[in-house]
Amino acid sequence: MTQAELYQALKTIGYPVAYGSFSSPVTPPFIIYQFAYSNDMMADNVNYVAIDDFQIELYTAKKDLAAEQKVQDKLKELGLPYRKFETYLDEEKVYQILYEIQILGG
């Protein structure tokens, strides 16, 4: 899977999606995704397999289990295991549900 394919897949969930940030304010729920770091498989001073770690962030105005389930179902459909974290952002008054995924060879 490539980053472009990830973007297209996230769009099918039905919420606004952007890489990094939106250029103008968006009403939750919405999704932001971005590259976090590389974790390539290496040996003999060579990067053999590219492993890119991405963060997918779901923002909601209230705790929204249905929205979370939509994202999780899409990640499962794509065969992308994830780690999930949650926090409430007081200043923005939104919940941030963060999913860490890895894309191999992307």
C-alpha positions in Angstrom: 0.0 0.0 0.0 1.2 3.5 -0.8 0.4 6.8 1.0 -1.9 7.8 -1.8 -3.8 4.5 -1.5 -4.1 5.1 2.3 -5.6 8.5 1.6 -8.1 7.1 -0.9 -9.1 4.4 1.6 -9.6 6.8 4.4 -11.8 9.0 2.2 -14.2 6.1 1.8 -15.0 6.2 5.5 -17.1 9.3 4.8 -15.4 12.0 6.9 -13.2 14.9 5.7 -9.5 13.7 5.4 -6.3 15.7 5.1 -2.6 15.1 5.3 -1.1 17.0 8.3 -3.9 19.6 8.6 -6.7 21.3 6.9 -6.2 24.7 5.3 -9.4 26.0 6.9 -11.4 25.0 10.0 -13.4 21.7 9.7 -16.3 20.6 11.9 -15.7 17.2 13.6 -15.7 14.3 12.9 -12.7 14.5 10.6 -9.5 12.5 10.0 -5.9 13.7 9.7 -3.1 11.4 8.8 0.6 11.8 8.5 4.0 10.1 8.3 5.5 9.6 11.8 8.8 7.9 11.2 10.5 5.0 9.3 11.3 1.7 10.9 13.0 0.0 8.0 14.2 -3.6 8.1 18.0 -3.3 7.7 21.0 -5.6 7.4 24.5 -5.3 6.1 24.2 -1.5 6.0 21.2 -1.7 3.6 17.6 -0.9 4.0 15.9 -4.1 2.7 12.3 -3.3 3.4 10.8 0.1 3.8 8.5 0.3 6.8 6.7 3.6 7.2 4.9 4.4 10.4 1.8 6.6 10.0 -0.6 8.2 12.5 -4.2 8.4 11.7 -6.1 10.8 13.9 -9.8 10.8 14.3 -11.3 14.0 15.9 -14.8 14.0 17.3 -16.8 16.6 19.3 -18.0 13.9 21.7 -17.0 10.3 22.4 -18.2 8.6 19.2 -17.8 4.8 19.3 -19.5 4.5 15.9 -17.0 6.8 14.3 -14.1 4.9 15.9 -15.6 1.6 14.7 -15.7 2.9 11.1 -12.0 3.7 11.2 -11.2 0.4 12.9 -13.3 -1.6 10.4 -11.5 0.2 7.5 -8.1 -0.6 8.9 -9.1 -4.3 9.4 -10.5 -4.4 5.9 -7.1 -3.1 4.6 -5.2 -5.6 6.7 -3.5 -2.9 8.7 -2.9 -3.8 12.3 -3.0 -0.7 14.6 -2.3 0.6 18.0 -5.0 2.9 19.4 -4.6 5.9 21.8 -7.2 8.4 23.1 -6.9 11.9 24.6 -9.2 14.8 25.1 -7.9 18.1 23.8 -9.2 20.8 26.2 -8.4 23.8 24.1 -10.1 22.5 21.0 -12.9 20.7 22.9 -12.4 17.5 20.9 -11.5 13.9 21.4 -8.5 12.7 19.5 -8.3 9.0 18.7 -4.9 8.2 17.3 -4.2 5.0 15.4 -0.6 4.0 14.7 -0.1 1.8 11.6 2.8 0.6 9.5 2.9 0.5 5.7 5.4 -2.0 4.3 7.2 -1.1 1.1 5.2 2.1 0.6 
